[in-house]
Amino acid sequence: MADYRHPVNRELIVDAPIGARIADRVTGFMGSWTFIVVQTALVVAWVGTNVYHLLNVSFDPFPFILLNLAFSTQAAYAAPLILLAGNRAARRDRMTLEHAAHQSDVEEQQNEELLRGNRAILERVEQLDGRILELERRIVGLLEAR
């Protein structure tokens, strides 16, 4: 399940216009095995019924002109929907990459801040180490003087 809090998902799924949502669902269904199986069953039933009634007056006599018309109409609607879904997928990919690049920039800035902080701590430790060393020398000098 997608995380709808993510800015890309929010813009492309939650805030998507109704037409885009319909196109996504239709193309999602048309690109599924369910669609292929249902369409194949309908075509087999259509052709089988017409072949059976070939001797009588059939609904769509050979060469199945209405079936061809149905396929042409389906293709006429499917092509623009597939293009629309493809364009939305490309836009989603671009937005995802832009978001990832922005997050990478933010993380790089945070890493640089951490490195600066680590350097400052290291410099402070070196200063303290130098002062401790100086104190040890004084103590050793005082002990030797006694």
N, C-alpha and C positions, 0 to 999 in steps of 0.2 A: 504494500500500500504506500502510495506517495505521501511525503510529508508536506501537507498543504501550508505549513508555516514558512516554507522556503520561498523566497521572493519570486523565483521563476515559476514555481508551481502556482503560487497565488495569482500571478498575472495571467498565466496561460490556461489554468484550469478553473480556479475559483471565480476569477473576474472575466472569464471568456464570454464573448457574446453568444447568444443562443444558436446562431447559425454555425459558429465554429464548433460548438459542442455537438450539434447534430451531425456535422460533417465528420467529426472524430468518431462518433459512435457508428455511423453508417459505414465508413471505411474500415473501422475496426471489425465490424460484422462481416463485411464483404471480403476481408482478408483472413477469414477463419475457416476451419474445416467444417464447421456447422453450415456455413453458407454453401460451400462446395457440395456437401452431401444433400442438403435441401434442394439446391438447384438441379443437381443430377437426378434426384428422385422426381422432381417436377417434369424435367425434360423427358425422362424415360416414360413417365405416366402419359404425358402429352402425345409423344410419338406412338406409344403402344395403343392408346385409345384410338388415335386416328388410323393406324394400320388395321386395327380390329374392325373399325367401321369403314374400311376402304371400299368394301362392296356396297355399302349403303351411302347415304349422303353424309359425309363427314363434316365435322365442325371446321377443320383446317386442313383441306386436302393437300396431298403432296404437291409441291415441295415445302409444305408447312410455312406459308407466307406469314401467318400471324405469329408463329414462333420466332421467325426471323425478325419480324417487327419488334417483338418483345425484347429480343436480345439487342437489337440496335438501340432501342429506347434505354435499356439498362446501361449500355455502353456510353450513350450520350450523357447520362447523368453521372455515371461512375467516374469517367475521366476527370471532369472538373472537381469532383469531390476528392478524388485521390490527389490531384494537384494541390488543392487547398490544404489537405492534411499533410502533404509533403512540405508545403511552405511553412505550415505551423511547426512541424518537426524541426525544420532547419532553423526557424526563429528560436525555438526552445533550446536547441543545441547552442546557438550563438549566445543567447542570454545566459545559459549555464556556464559557458566558457568565460564570458565577461564577469559573471559573479565569482567564479573560481579564481580568475586573475585578480579581482579586487580583494578577495579574501587572502590570496597569496601576498599581495602588497601589504595588507594590514599585518599579517603574520611576520613579514620581513621587517616592518617597522618595529613590531614588538620585540623581535629577536635583537635588533640593533639597540633598542633601549636596554634590554637585558645585558647585552655585551658591554654597553657603556657603564651600567651599574656594577657589573662584575669587575671591570677595569678600575672603577673608583674604589671598590672594596679592596681589590688587590693592592692598589697604591697606598691605601690607608693601612693595610696589614704590613706592607713594606716599611712604612714610616714607623709603625709601632714596633716592628721587629728591630729597626735601627735604634729606636729609643731604648728598647730592652737590652740590646747589645751594649749600648753606651752605659746603661745602668750597671750591667754585669761588669764592665771594665772598671767602673768607679768602685764597685764593691770589692773586686779583686785587688784594685790598687789600695783601697783602705785596709784590706786584710793583710796585704803584704807590708804596708807601712807599720802596722802594729807589731 
